[in-house]
Amino acid sequence: MTQDDVQFSRNVCLLGGDVIDKLFPFEDPLGKVIQIKGLNYTVVGTVERKGELFGGSQDNFILIPITNYLQKFSDKWTSLGITVEAASAGKL
């Protein structure tokens, strides 16, 4: 996903490993189109698998640009949580 994808609110996405396993078990997902609530999104990348934490998968997700989410899926009652992860403790 690029800065332009965010700036221009493009319909692009990144897929977690579990989603890839379900939607594209035998093919490369890059460049393929998926639907989210009836809207077409082009897969522009995948995210490295993280495995499980406390018995739950950390790989079952689809990422879209925040600008796209705010424009197409949010309303004034929407709550939004953002998680940030540092590459290492030294970069905090």
C-alpha positions as CSV (number, residue, x, y, z in Angstrom):
1,M,0.0,0.0,0.0
2,T,1.4,3.4,-1.0
3,Q,1.0,6.9,0.3
4,D,-1.0,7.7,-2.8
5,D,-3.4,4.8,-2.0
6,V,-4.1,6.6,1.3
7,Q,-4.1,10.1,0.0
8,F,-6.5,9.3,-2.8
9,S,-8.6,6.8,-0.8
10,R,-8.1,4.0,-3.3
11,N,-9.9,0.7,-3.2
12,V,-6.9,-1.4,-2.4
13,C,-6.1,-3.9,0.4
14,L,-3.5,-6.0,2.1
15,L,-4.5,-9.6,3.2
16,G,-3.5,-11.5,6.3
17,G,-2.5,-15.1,6.0
18,D,-5.8,-16.7,7.2
19,V,-7.7,-14.6,4.6
20,I,-5.3,-15.7,1.9
21,D,-5.8,-19.4,2.9
22,K,-9.6,-19.0,2.6
23,L,-9.9,-16.9,-0.5
24,F,-6.9,-17.9,-2.6
25,P,-5.7,-21.3,-1.3
26,F,-3.9,-22.3,-4.5
27,E,-3.0,-19.0,-6.2
28,D,-1.2,-15.8,-5.7
29,P,-3.7,-13.1,-4.5
30,L,-1.7,-10.1,-5.8
31,G,-3.7,-8.2,-8.3
32,K,-6.9,-10.2,-7.6
33,V,-10.1,-8.4,-6.7
34,I,-12.2,-9.1,-3.6
35,Q,-15.5,-7.6,-2.4
36,I,-16.0,-5.8,0.9
37,K,-19.6,-4.9,1.5
38,G,-20.3,-5.0,-2.2
39,L,-17.3,-2.8,-3.2
40,N,-14.4,-4.1,-5.2
41,Y,-10.9,-4.0,-3.7
42,T,-7.7,-4.9,-5.5
43,V,-5.2,-6.9,-3.5
44,V,-1.9,-5.0,-3.6
45,G,0.0,-7.0,-0.9
46,T,0.1,-9.5,1.8
47,V,1.2,-9.3,5.5
48,E,3.8,-11.6,7.0
49,R,2.2,-14.2,9.3
50,K,2.3,-13.6,13.0
51,G,0.7,-16.8,14.2
52,E,-1.5,-17.1,17.3
53,L,-1.6,-15.1,20.5
54,F,-3.6,-16.4,23.5
55,G,-5.2,-19.0,21.3
56,G,-6.4,-16.5,18.7
57,S,-5.1,-15.9,15.2
58,Q,-3.3,-12.7,14.4
59,D,-3.6,-13.3,10.7
60,N,-7.3,-13.0,10.1
61,F,-7.7,-9.5,8.7
62,I,-7.9,-7.3,5.7
63,L,-6.3,-3.8,5.7
64,I,-7.6,-0.9,3.6
65,P,-6.4,2.7,3.6
66,I,-7.8,4.7,6.6
67,T,-9.1,7.4,4.3
68,N,-11.1,4.8,2.3
69,Y,-12.5,3.4,5.5
70,L,-13.6,6.8,6.8
71,Q,-15.1,7.7,3.4
72,K,-17.0,4.4,2.8
73,F,-17.7,2.6,6.0
74,S,-17.8,5.1,8.9
75,D,-20.5,7.4,10.3
76,K,-20.6,9.8,13.2
77,W,-21.3,6.8,15.6
78,T,-18.3,4.8,14.4
79,S,-15.6,4.0,17.0
80,L,-12.2,3.4,15.6
81,G,-9.2,1.8,17.4
82,I,-5.7,2.0,16.0
83,T,-2.9,-0.3,17.0
84,V,0.7,0.7,16.5
85,E,3.6,-1.7,16.7
86,A,7.3,-0.7,16.9
87,A,9.8,-2.6,14.9
88,S,11.9,-3.0,18.1
89,A,12.0,-1.8,21.7
90,G,14.9,0.5,20.7
91,K,12.6,2.3,18.2
92,L,10.0,3.3,20.8
